[in-house]
Amino acid sequence: MNFKTPFYVIHKNELDDNYKKLTSALEKHWNNYIIGYSYKTNALPWIIKHFDSLGCYAETVSEDEYELAKLVGVTKNKIIYNGPIKTKESFLEAVQNECIVNIDSQREIDWLDEVKEEKKSIGIRINFDIEKMCPGQSQCPNEGGRFGFCYENGELGKAIKQIREKKVNISGIHLHTSSKTRSLDIYRAIANVACKVKEEFSLDLDYVDIGGGFFGGLSTKPQFEEYISIMEDILSKSFDKKKTKLIIEPGMAVIGAPISYVTSVIDVKDTEFNRFVVTDGTRTSIDPLMTKSSYFYSLIIDGERIVHPKQIISGYTCMEHDRLFEGNNMPTLCIGDKIVYDKVGAYTMCLTPLFIKYFPDVYLENNGEYQLVRKAWKPEQYVMNSMIED
């Protein structure tokens, strides 16, 4: 790996092996399913096209993502269109093309008047109180989630009534909810809500869309088999596996683990308080929101080194808090050493800012062979589509 650092590496075998675990769990417990890869998690063109080749649908949440799916060759009816910021034009086109469209707002209900009669079939996103069902596990415990139509206050019922009055078929329900824990409890709750809504509103559904948010690629966390098994136990009481598809929309679960970020030490300096190890990588490339407290990493060094009691591994930016980790009692690092951060494929490339340096190279590793799948940006790429005054 004697490439110019920093760079990302996609480990293809790890990606494919992890994906196979997911499909095996689905085939065992609900062999009537759709996997929609979450574009927002990492929409690198090679990645989204690879998931398309594996049979995934494209799970998109904006007109830009919807158009990107079409641009890379995704079949028009293999797109899932979610989220509250759909444009009217893309919404109408997606419904006409028989994409899986899950409405999230009143304006989308109004737009249904312009859809041809024979094409009127949509899904609806449900907002429900996950905190009440799983105390302490939701991301918004006091304020509640902001997506979908609220079950508890009657907004869901009103929306269903409006849609039916327009003679539109409700073909599915979408129940993705964000949690802090990604626990099995969350998916047990989602499955129970799906059954409750189906029975209460007498819905005859083609699909139940669970959304994403699973762990994946981590041996110490719940496995795909556990998630799908729990949902099967509950959903099978109200839904016929042969008729109703189970849709899941993984992102981090399938792309988080198989990507690494490789950096090099470019300077070492001692101050009154610390030894700072400066690298050509940055915290914003593996943790753009700077919310994590630790990372999976390994060192590539030559020869024996004496142990240093404390080294602060830092990034290349001018921000003081661009400090990746504190190395205690680890080998003394020198210029040219490499630090490799693993399991950094989710919400990194898509959120990394164009701050000081631009997007790095991305390589695909397949059985020890490396292929460049995205060239690093240079100033020429940065200024493209910009107007520059003479």
PERAMO-V684817 format. One record per pair of residues at least 12 apart in sequence whose C-alpha atoms are under 10 Angstrom apart, sorted by the first residue. I is the first residue (numbers start at 1). J is the second residue. D is the distance in whole Angstrom. If there is no record, write none. Layout:
<<I	J	D> <I	J	D>>
This chain:
<<1	262	9> <1	365	10> <1	368	9> <1	369	10> <1	370	8> <3	262	9> <3	361	9> <3	363	10> <4	262	9> <4	263	9> <4	264	9> <4	360	9> <4	361	8> <5	261	9> <5	262	6> <5	263	5> <5	264	6> <5	265	10> <5	279	10> <5	280	7> <5	281	8> <5	338	9> <5	360	8> <5	361	8> <6	261	7> <6	262	5> <6	263	5> <6	264	7> <6	279	9> <6	280	6> <6	281	6> <6	282	9> <6	285	10> <6	338	10> <6	339	10> <6	340	10> <6	359	10> <6	360	6> <6	361	7> <6	362	9> <6	376	10> <7	260	8> <7	261	6> <7	262	5> <7	263	7> <7	280	10> <7	281	8> <7	285	10> <7	340	10> <7	359	9> <7	360	5> <7	361	5> <7	362	6> <7	363	7> <7	374	10> <7	375	10> <7	376	8> <8	259	7> <8	260	6> <8	261	4> <8	262	6> <8	263	9> <8	285	9> <8	286	10> <8	340	10> <8	341	9> <8	342	10> <8	344	9> <8	345	9> <8	349	9> <8	359	10> <8	360	7> <8	361	6> <8	362	5> <8	363	6> <8	364	9> <8	372	10> <8	374	10> <9	258	8> <9	259	5> <9	260	5> <9	261	6> <9	262	8> <9	340	10> <9	342	9> <9	344	10> <9	345	9> <9	361	9> <9	362	6> <9	363	5> <9	364	6> <9	365	6> <9	370	9> <9	371	9> <9	372	9> <9	373	10> <10	46	10> <10	47	9> <10	255	9> <10	257	9> <10	258	6> <10	259	5> <10	260	7> <10	261	9> <10	343	10> <10	344	10> <10	345	8> <10	362	8> <10	363	6> <10	364	5> <10	365	6> <10	366	9> <10	370	9> <10	371	10> <10	373	9> <11	255	10> <11	257	9> <11	258	5> <11	259	6> <11	260	8> <11	363	9> <11	364	6> <11	365	5> <11	366	6> <11	367	9> <11	368	9> <11	370	10> <12	47	10> <12	50	10> <12	258	7> <12	259	9> <12	364	7> <12	365	6> <12	366	5> <12	367	8> <13	258	8> <13	365	8> <13	366	7> <13	367	7> <14	217	9> <14	254	10> <14	255	10> <14	257	8> <14	258	6> <14	259	9> <14	365	10> <14	366	9> <15	51	10> <15	217	9> <15	254	7> <15	255	7> <15	256	9> <15	257	8> <15	258	5> <15	259	8> <16	50	10> <16	51	9> <16	54	9> <16	254	9> <16	255	10> <16	258	9> <17	217	9> <17	254	10> <17	258	10> <18	216	8> <18	217	6> <18	218	10> <18	224	10> <18	253	9> <18	254	7> <18	255	9> <18	257	9> <18	258	9> <19	51	9> <19	54	9> <19	216	9> <19	217	9> <19	224	10> <19	250	10> <19	253	9> <19	254	6> <19	255	9> <20	54	10> <20	254	10> <21	216	9> <21	217	9> <21	223	9> <21	224	7> <21	225	8> <21	254	10> <22	35	9> <22	216	9> <22	223	9> <22	224	6> <22	225	8> <22	227	10> <22	228	9> <22	250	10> <22	253	9> <22	254	8> <23	35	9> <23	224	9> <23	225	10> <24	224	9> <24	225	8> <25	223	9> <25	224	6> <25	225	5> <25	226	8> <25	227	9> <25	228	7> <25	229	8> <26	224	8> <26	225	8> <26	227	10> <26	228	7> <26	229	9> <26	232	9> <26	246	9> <26	248	10> <27	228	10> <28	225	9> <28	228	9> <28	229	9> <28	232	10> <29	225	8> <29	228	7> <29	229	6> <29	230	9> <29	231	9> <29	232	6> <29	233	9> <29	236	10> <29	241	9> <30	228	8> <30	229	9> <30	231	9> <30	232	7> <30	235	10> <30	236	9> <30	240	10> <30	241	6> <30	242	9> <30	244	10> <30	245	8> <30	246	7> <31	241	7> <31	242	8> <31	245	8> <31	246	9> <32	207	9> <32	240	10> <32	241	6> <32	242	7> <32	243	8> <32	244	7> <32	245	5> <32	246	6> <32	247	9> <33	207	9> <33	208	9> <33	209	10> <33	241	9> <33	242	10> <33	244	8> <33	245	5> <33	246	5> <33	247	6> <33	248	8> <34	55	9> <34	56	7> <34	57	7> <34	78	10> <34	207	9> <34	209	9> <34	245	7> <34	246	6> <34	247	5> <34	248	7> <34	249	8> <35	51	9> <35	54	10> <35	55	8> <35	56	5> <35	57	6> <35	58	9> <35	59	9> <35	80	10> <35	209	10> <35	211	10> <35	212	10> <35	246	9> <35	247	6> <35	248	5> <35	249	6> <35	250	7> <36	51	9> <36	52	9> <36	55	9> <36	56	5> <36	57	4> <36	58	5> <36	59	5> <36	60	9> <36	78	9> <36	79	8> <36	80	7> <36	209	10> <36	211	9> <36	212	9> <36	247	7> <36	248	6> <36	249	5> <36	250	7> <36	251	9> <37	51	7> <37	52	8> <37	55	10> <37	56	6> <37	57	6> <37	58	5> <37	59	5> <37	60	8> <37	79	10> <37	80	9> <37	212	9> <37	248	8> <37	249	6> <37	250	6> <37	251	6> <37	252	10> <37	253	10> <37	254	8> <37	255	9> <38	51	10> <38	56	10> <38	57	9> <38	58	7> <38	59	5> <38	60	7> <38	61	9> <38	65	10> <38	80	9> <38	211	9> <38	212	8> <38	248	10> <38	249	6> <38	250	6> <38	251	5> <38	252	8> <38	253	10> <38	254	10> <38	255	10> <39	58	7> <39	59	6> <39	60	6> <39	61	8> <39	62	10> <39	65	7> <39	66	9> <39	68	9> <39	69	9> <39	249	10> <39	250	9> <39	251	7> <39	350	9> <40	59	8> <40	60	7> <40	61	8> <40	62	9> <40	65	8> <40	251	8> <40	252	10> <40	346	9> <40	347	8> <40	350	7> <40	351	9> <41	250	9> <41	251	5> <41	252	7> <41	253	10> <41	254	10> <41	255	8> <41	256	9> <41	345	8> <41	346	5> <41	347	5> <41	348	8> <41	349	9> <41	350	7> <41	351	9> <42	251	8> <42	252	9> <42	255	8> <42	256	9> <42	345	7> <42	346	6> <42	347	6> <42	348	7> <42	349	6> <42	350	6> <42	351	9> <43	60	10> <43	65	8> <43	68	9> <43	69	10> <43	251	10> <43	346	10> <43	347	9> <43	349	8> <43	350	7> <44	349	8> <44	350	8> <44	362	9> <44	373	9> <44	374	8> <45	68	9> <45	69	9> <45	71	10> <45	72	7> <45	373	9> <45	374	9> <46	72	9> <46	362	10> <46	364	9> <46	373	7> <46	374	8> <47	255	9> <47	364	10> <47	373	9> <48	68	9> <48	69	8> <48	72	8> <48	74	9> <49	69	9> <49	72	7> <49	73	8> <49	74	8> <51	254	10> <52	69	9> <52	72	9> <52	73	9> <52	74	7> <52	75	9> <52	78	9> <53	74	9> <55	78	9> <56	74	9> <56	78	8> <56	79	9> <56	249	9> <57	69	9> <57	74	8> <57	75	9> <57	76	10> <57	77	9> <57	78	5> <57	79	5> <57	80	7> <57	99	10> <57	100	10> <57	247	10> <57	249	9> <58	70	9> <58	74	7> <58	75	9> <58	76	10> <58	77	10> <58	78	6> <58	79	5> <58	80	6> <58	81	8> <58	100	10> <58	249	9> <59	78	9> <59	79	6> <59	80	5> <59	81	6> <59	82	7> <59	100	9> <59	101	10> <59	211	10> <59	248	10> <59	249	7> <59	250	9> <59	251	9> <60	79	7> <60	80	6> <60	81	5> <60	82	6> <60	83	8> <60	86	10> <60	101	10> <60	249	10> <61	80	8> <61	81	6> <61	82	5> <61	83	5> <61	84	8> <61	85	7> <61	86	7> <62	81	8> <62	82	8> <62	83	7> <62	84	8> <62	85	6> <62	86	5> <62	87	8> <62	90	9> <62	91	10> <63	81	9> <63	85	8> <63	86	6> <63	87	6> <63	88	9> <63	89	9> <63	90	6> <63	91	8> <64	86	9> <64	87	10> <64	90	10> <65	79	10> <65	81	9> <66	79	7> <66	80	8> <66	81	7> <66	82	10> <66	86	9> <66	90	8> <66	91	10> <66	94	9> <67	90	9> <75	97	10> <75	99	10> <76	93	10> <76	94	8> <76	97	6> <76	98	8> <76	99	7> <77	94	8> <77	95	9> <77	96	9> <77	97	6> <77	98	5> <77	99	4> <77	100	7> <78	97	9> <78	98	9> <78	99	6> <78	100	8> <79	94	8> <79	97	9> <79	98	9> <79	99	5> <79	100	6> <79	101	8> <80	94	9> <80	98	10> <80	99	6> <80	100	5> <80	101	6> <80	102	8> <80	247	10> <80	249	9> <81	94	7> <81	95	9> <81	99	7> <81	100	6> <81	101	5> <81	102	6> <81	103	8> <81	123	10> <82	100	8> <82	101	6> <82	102	5> <82	103	7> <82	104	7> <82	123	9> <82	124	9> <82	125	8> <82	148	10> <82	174	9> <83	101	9> <83	102	8> <83	103	7> <83	104	6> <83	105	9> <83	125	9> <83	147	8> <83	148	8> <84	102	10> <84	103	8> <84	104	5> <84	105	6> <84	106	10> <84	107	9> <84	108	9> <84	146	10> <84	147	7> <84	148	8> <85	104	9> <85	105	9> <85	108	10> <86	103	9> <86	104	9> <86	105	10> <86	107	10> <86	108	8> <87	108	9> <88	107	9> <88	108	8> <88	111	7> <88	112	10> <88	114	10> <89	111	10> <91	103	9> <91	108	8> <91	111	8> <91	112	9> <91	115	10> <92	108	9> <92	111	7> <92	112	8> <92	113	10> <92	114	8> <92	115	6> <92	116	9> <93	115	9> <95	112	9> <95	115	7> <95	116	9> <95	119	7> <95	120	7> <95	121	7> <95	122	7> <96	115	7> <96	116	7> <96	117	10> <96	118	9> <96	119	6> <96	120	8> <96	121	9> <97	119	8> <98	119	7> <98	120	9> <98	121	8> <98	122	9> <99	121	9> <99	122	9> <100	121	9> <100	122	7> <100	123	7> <100	171	9> <100	172	9> <100	207	10> <101	121	8> <101	122	6> <101	123	6> <101	124	8> <101	125	10> <101	171	10> <101	172	9> <101	174	10> <102	121	10> <102	122	6> <102	123	4> <102	124	5> <102	125	6> <102	126	10> <102	148	9> <102	170	10> <102	171	9> <102	172	8> <102	173	7> <102	174	7> <102	209	9> <103	122	7> <103	123	6> <103	124	5> <103	125	6> <103	126	9> <103	148	8> <103	149	9> <103	159	10> <103	173	9> <103	174	9> <104	123	9> <104	124	7> <104	125	6> <104	126	8> <104	127	9> <104	146	10> <104	147	7> <104	148	5> <104	149	7> <104	174	9> <105	124	9> <105	125	9> <105	147	8> <105	148	7> <105	149	7> <105	159	9> <106	148	10> <106	149	9> <106	159	8> <106	162	10> <109	122	10> <109	124	10> <109	159	8> <109	160	10> <109	162	8> <109	163	7> <109	166	9> <109	168	10> <110	162	9> <110	163	9> <110	166	9> <112	163	8> <112	166	8> <112	167	10> <112	168	8> <113	163	10> <113	166	7> <113	167	10> <113	168	9> <115	168	9> <117	166	10> <117	167	8> <117	168	8> <118	168	9> <118	169	10> <119	168	9> <119	169	9> <120	163	10> <120	166	9> <120	167	8> <120	168	5> <120	169	6> <120	170	9> <120	171	10> <121	163	10> <121	167	9> <121	168	6> <121	169	5> <121	170	6> <121	171	6> <121	172	9> <122	163	9> <122	168	7> <122	169	6> <122	170	5> <122	171	6> <122	172	7> <122	173	9> <123	169	8> <123	170	5> <123	171	5> <123	172	4> <123	173	5> <123	174	7> <123	205	9> <123	206	9> <123	207	8> <123	208	9> <123	209	9> <124	148	7> <124	149	8> <124	156	9> <124	159	9> <124	160	8> <124	163	10> <124	170	7> <124	171	8> <124	172	7> <124	173	5> <124	174	6> <124	175	9> <124	209	10> <125	147	7> <125	148	5> <125	149	6> <125	150	9> <125	156	9> <125	172	9> <125	173	6> <125	174	4> <125	175	6> <125	176	8> <125	209	9> <126	147	8> <126	148	5> <126	149	5> <126	150	6> <126	151	7> <126	155	10> <126	156	7> <126	173	7> <126	174	6> <126	175	5> <126	176	8> <126	177	9> <126	193	9> <126	194	9> <126	197	9> <127	144	9> <127	145	7> <127	146	7> <127	147	6> <127	148	5> <127	149	5> <127	150	4> <127	151	6> <127	152	8> <127	153	10> <127	155	9> <127	156	8> <127	174	9> <127	175	7> <127	176	9> <127	177	8> <128	144	8> <128	145	8> <128	146	10> <128	147	9> <128	148	9> <128	149	8> <128	150	6> <128	151	6> <128	152	7> <128	153	9> <128	156	10> <128	175	8> <128	176	10> <128	177	9> <128	190	9> <128	193	8> <129	141	9> <129	144	7> <129	145	8> <129	150	9> <129	151	8> <129	152	7> <129	177	10> <129	189	10> <129	193	10> <130	144	8> <130	145	9> <130	177	8> <130	178	9> <130	179	9> <130	185	10> <130	186	8> <130	189	7> <130	190	8> <130	193	10> <131	143	10> <131	144	8> <131	145	10> <131	179	9> <131	186	9> <132	144	10> <132	189	10> <133	185	9> <133	186	8> <133	188	10> <133	189	7> <133	190	9> <133	193	10> <134	179	9> <134	181	10> <134	183	9> <134	185	7> <134	186	7> <134	188	10> <134	189	8> <136	179	9> <136	180	8> <136	181	9> <137	178	9> <137	179	6> <137	180	5> <137	181	6> <137	182	8> <137	183	8> <137	185	9> <137	186	8> <138	177	8> <138	178	6> <138	179	4> <138	180	6> <138	181	8> <138	182	9> <138	186	9> <139	177	9> <139	178	6> <139	179	5> <139	180	6> <139	181	9> <140	178	8> <140	179	8> <140	180	9> <141	179	10> <145	177	8> <145	178	8> <146	177	10> <147	175	10> <147	176	9> <147	177	9> <148	174	8> <148	175	8> <148	176	9> <148	177	10> <151	193	9> <151	197	8> <156	197	9> <156	201	10> <157	197	10> <157	200	10> <157	201	8> <160	201	8> <160	203	10> <161	201	9> <169	203	10> <169	204	9> <169	205	9> <170	203	8> <170	204	8> <170	205	7> <170	206	9> <170	207	10> <171	203	8> <171	204	7> <171	205	5> <171	206	5> <171	207	7> <171	208	9> <171	244	10> <172	198	10> <172	203	9> <172	204	8> <172	205	5> <172	206	6> <172	207	5> <172	208	6> <172	209	7> <172	244	9> <172	245	9> <172	246	10> <172	247	10> <173	194	8> <173	197	9> <173	198	9> <173	203	9> <173	205	8> <173	206	9> <173	207	7> <173	208	5> <173	209	6> <173	210	8> <173	247	10> <174	190	10> <174	194	9> <174	207	9> <174	208	6> <174	209	5> <174	210	6> <174	211	7> <174	247	9> <174	248	10> <175	187	10> <175	190	7> <175	191	9> <175	193	8> <175	194	8> <175	208	8> <175	209	6> <175	210	5> <175	211	6> <175	212	9> <176	190	8> <176	209	7> <176	210	5> <176	211	4> <176	212	6> <176	213	8> <176	248	9> <176	249	9> <177	190	8> <177	210	9> <177	211	7> <177	212	8> <177	213	8> <178	211	9> <178	212	9> <178	213	7> <179	213	8> <179	214	10> <180	213	9> <181	213	9> <181	214	9> <181	215	9> <182	212	9> <182	213	6> <182	214	6> <182	215	6> <182	221	9> <182	222	9> <182	227	10> <183	213	9> <183	214	8> <183	215	8> <183	221	9> <183	222	7> <183	227	9> <184	214	9> <184	215	10> <184	222	7> <184	223	10> <184	226	8> <184	227	6> <184	228	9> <184	230	8> <184	231	9> <185	227	9> <185	230	9> <186	213	10> <186	214	10> <186	227	9> <187	210	8> <187	211	10> <187	212	10> <187	213	9> <187	214	9> <187	227	7> <187	228	9> <187	230	8> <187	231	7> <187	234	10> <188	227	8> <188	228	10> <188	229	10> <188	230	6> <188	231	6> <188	232	10> <188	233	9> <188	234	7> <188	235	9> <189	231	9> <189	234	9> <190	209	10> <190	210	7> <190	211	10> <190	231	8> <190	234	10> <190	235	10> <191	208	9> <191	209	10> <191	210	8> <191	230	9> <191	231	6> <191	232	8> <191	233	9> <191	234	6> <191	235	6> <191	236	10> <191	238	10> <192	231	9> <192	234	7> <192	235	7> <192	237	10> <192	238	10> <193	234	10> <193	235	10> <194	208	7> <194	209	9> <194	210	9> <194	234	9> <194	235	8> <194	238	9> <194	239	10> <195	208	10> <195	234	8> <195	235	6> <195	236	9> <195	237	8> <195	238	6> <195	239	8> <196	238	9> <198	238	8> <198	239	9> <199	238	8> <204	239	9> <204	243	10> <204	244	9> <205	239	8> <205	240	10> <205	243	8> <205	244	6> <205	245	9> <206	239	10> <206	240	10> <206	242	10> <206	243	6> <206	244	5> <206	245	6> <206	246	9> <207	239	9> <207	241	10> <207	243	8> <207	244	5> <207	245	4> <207	246	6> <207	247	7> <208	235	9> <208	239	9> <208	244	7> <208	245	6> <208	246	5> <208	247	6> <208	248	9> <209	245	8> <209	246	6> <209	247	4> <209	248	6> <209	249	8> <210	231	9> <210	246	7> <210	247	6> <210	248	5> <210	249	7> <210	250	10> <211	246	10> <211	247	7> <211	248	5> <211	249	5> <211	250	7> <211	251	10> <212	247	9> <212	248	6> <212	249	5> <212	250	5> <212	251	7> <212	252	8> <212	253	8> <213	248	9> <213	249	8> <213	250	7> <213	251	7> <213	252	7> <213	253	7> <214	227	8> <214	248	10> <214	249	9> <214	250	7> <214	251	8> <214	252	7> <214	253	6> <214	254	9> <215	227	9> <215	250	9> <215	251	10> <215	252	7> <215	253	5> <215	254	9> <215	256	9> <215	257	10> <216	250	9> <216	251	9> <216	252	7> <216	253	4> <216	254	6> <216	255	8> <216	256	8> <216	257	7> <217	252	9> <217	253	7> <217	254	7> <217	255	9> <217	256	8> <217	257	5> <217	258	8> <217	343	8> <218	253	9> <218	256	10> <218	257	8> <218	343	9> <223	253	10> <224	253	9> <228	246	10> <228	248	10> <231	246	10> <232	246	9> <251	345	9> <251	346	7> <251	347	9> <252	343	9> <252	344	9> <252	345	7> <252	346	5> <252	347	8> <253	345	10> <253	346	9> <254	345	9> <254	346	9> <255	343	8> <255	344	8> <255	345	5> <255	346	6> <255	347	10> <256	342	9> <256	343	5> <256	344	6> <256	345	4> <256	346	4> <256	347	8> <256	348	9> <257	342	7> <257	343	4> <257	344	6> <257	345	6> <257	346	8> <258	342	8> <258	343	6> <258	344	8> <258	345	7> <258	346	10> <259	341	9> <259	342	6> <259	343	5> <259	344	6> <259	345	5> <259	346	8> <259	362	10> <259	363	10> <259	364	9> <259	365	10> <260	286	9> <260	296	9> <260	297	9> <260	340	7> <260	341	5> <260	342	4> <260	343	6> <260	344	6> <260	345	7> <260	362	10> <260	363	10> <261	281	8> <261	282	10> <261	285	8> <261	286	7> <261	297	9> <261	339	8> <261	340	6> <261	341	5> <261	342	7> <261	343	9> <261	344	7> <261	345	9> <261	360	10> <261	362	9> <262	280	9> <262	281	8> <262	297	10> <262	298	10> <262	299	10> <262	300	10> <262	338	7> <262	339	6> <262	340	5> <262	341	6> <262	342	9> <263	279	6> <263	280	6> <263	281	5> <263	282	9> <263	299	10> <263	300	10> <263	315	9> <263	336	9> <263	337	9> <263	338	6> <263	339	5> <263	340	6> <263	341	8> <264	277	10> <264	278	9> <264	279	5> <264	280	6> <264	281	7> <264	299	10> <264	300	9> <264	334	10> <264	335	8> <264	336	6> <264	337	6> <264	338	4> <264	339	6> <264	340	9> <265	277	7> <265	278	6> <265	279	4> <265	280	7> <265	281	9> <265	313	9> <265	314	9> <265	315	9> <265	333	8> <265	334	7> <265	335	5> <265	336	5> <265	337	5> <265	338	6> <265	339	8> <266	278	6> <266	279	5> <266	280	6> <266	281	10> <266	315	10> <266	316	9> <266	334	8> <266	335	5> <266	336	6> <266	337	8> <266	338	10> <267	279	7> <267	280	9> <267	314	10> <267	333	9> <267	334	8> <267	335	6> <267	336	9> <268	311	9> <268	312	10> <268	313	9> <268	314	10> <268	332	10> <268	333	8> <268	334	7> <268	335	7> <269	311	10> <269	312	10> <270	311	9> <274	310	7> <274	311	7> <274	312	7> <275	308	9> <275	309	10> <275	310	7> <275	311	5> <275	312	6> <275	313	9> <275	326	10> <275	332	10> <276	310	9> <276	311	6> <276	312	5> <276	313	6> <276	314	7> <276	315	10> <276	323	9> <276	326	9> <276	333	10> <277	311	7> <277	312	6> <277	313	5> <277	314	6> <277	315	9> <277	323	9> <277	326	10> <277	327	10> <277	332	10> <277	333	7> <277	334	8> <277	335	9> <278	312	8> <278	313	6> <278	314	5> <278	315	6> <278	316	7> <278	317	10> <278	323	9> <278	333	10> <278	334	10> <278	335	9> <279	313	7> <279	314	6> <279	315	5> <279	316	6> <279	317	10> <279	323	10> <279	324	10> <279	335	9> <279	336	9> <279	337	9> <279	338	9> <279	339	8> <280	314	9> <280	315	6> <280	316	5> <280	317	9> <280	338	10> <280	357	10> <281	314	8> <281	315	5> <281	316	6> <281	317	9> <281	322	10> <281	324	9> <281	339	9> <281	340	10> <281	357	10> <281	360	10> <282	313	10> <282	314	7> <282	315	4> <282	316	6> <282	317	7> <282	322	7> <282	323	8> <282	324	8> <282	352	10> <282	357	10> <283	313	10> <283	314	8> <283	315	6> <283	316	9> <283	317	9> <283	321	9> <283	322	6> <283	323	7> <283	324	6> <283	325	9> <283	348	10> <283	352	9> <284	315	9> <284	317	9> <284	322	8> <284	323	10> <284	324	9> <284	348	8> <284	349	10> <284	351	8> <284	352	6> <284	353	7> <284	354	10> <284	355	9> <285	315	10> <285	344	9> <285	345	10> <285	347	9> <285	348	6> <285	349	7> <285	350	10> <285	351	8> <285	352	5> <285	353	8> <285	359	9> <285	360	9> <286	324	9> <286	341	8> <286	342	9> <286	343	9> <286	344	6> <286	345	8> <286	346	9> <286	347	8> <286	348	6> <286	349	8> <286	351	9> <286	352	8> <287	324	9> <287	344	8> <287	346	9> <287	347	8> <287	348	6> <287	349	10> <287	351	9> <287	352	8> <288	347	8> <288	348	6> <288	349	9> <288	350	9> <288	351	6> <288	352	6> <288	353	8> <289	347	9> <289	348	9> <289	351	8> <289	352	9> <290	321	9> <290	322	9> <290	323	10> <290	324	9> <292	324	10> <293	324	9> <293	325	8> <294	324	8> <294	325	7> <294	326	9> <295	324	8> <295	325	8> <295	341	7> <295	342	8> <295	343	8> <295	344	9> <296	340	8> <296	341	6> <296	342	5> <296	343	7> <296	344	9> <297	325	10> <297	339	7> <297	340	5> <297	341	4> <297	342	6> <297	343	9> <298	338	8> <298	339	6> <298	340	5> <298	341	7> <298	342	8> <299	330	10> <299	331	9> <299	333	9> <299	337	7> <299	338	6> <299	339	5> <299	340	6> <299	341	9> <300	333	10> <300	336	9> <300	337	6> <300	338	5> <300	339	6> <300	340	8> <301	331	9> <301	332	10> <301	333	8> <301	334	8> <301	335	10> <301	336	8> <301	337	5> <301	338	7> <301	339	9> <302	334	10> <302	336	10> <302	337	8> <302	338	10> <304	331	8> <304	332	9> <305	330	9> <305	331	5> <305	332	6> <305	333	8> <305	334	10> <306	329	9> <306	330	8> <306	331	6> <306	332	6> <306	333	9> <307	328	9> <307	329	6> <307	330	5> <307	331	4> <307	332	6> <307	333	9> <308	327	8> <308	328	7> <308	329	5> <308	330	6> <308	331	6> <308	332	5> <308	333	9> <309	326	10> <309	327	8> <309	328	5> <309	329	4> <309	330	7> <309	331	9> <309	332	9> <310	326	7> <310	327	6> <310	328	5> <310	329	6> <310	330	8> <310	331	10> <310	332	9> <311	325	8> <311	326	6> <311	327	5> <311	328	6> <311	329	8> <311	330	8> <311	331	9> <311	332	8> <311	333	8> <312	324	8> <312	325	6> <312	326	5> <312	327	6> <312	328	9> <313	325	5> <313	326	6> <313	327	7> <313	333	9> <313	339	9> <314	326	9> <316	356	9> <316	357	9> <317	355	8> <317	356	7> <317	357	8> <318	355	10> <318	356	8> <349	362	10> <354	377	10> <354	382	9> <357	376	10> <357	377	9> <357	378	9> <357	379	9> <358	376	7> <358	377	6> <358	378	7> <358	379	8> <358	381	9> <358	382	8> <359	374	9> <359	375	8> <359	376	5> <359	377	5> <359	378	8> <359	381	10> <359	382	9> <360	374	8> <360	375	7> <360	376	4> <360	377	6> <360	378	9> <361	373	8> <361	374	6> <361	375	5> <361	376	4> <361	377	8> <362	374	5> <362	375	7> <362	376	8> <363	375	9>>
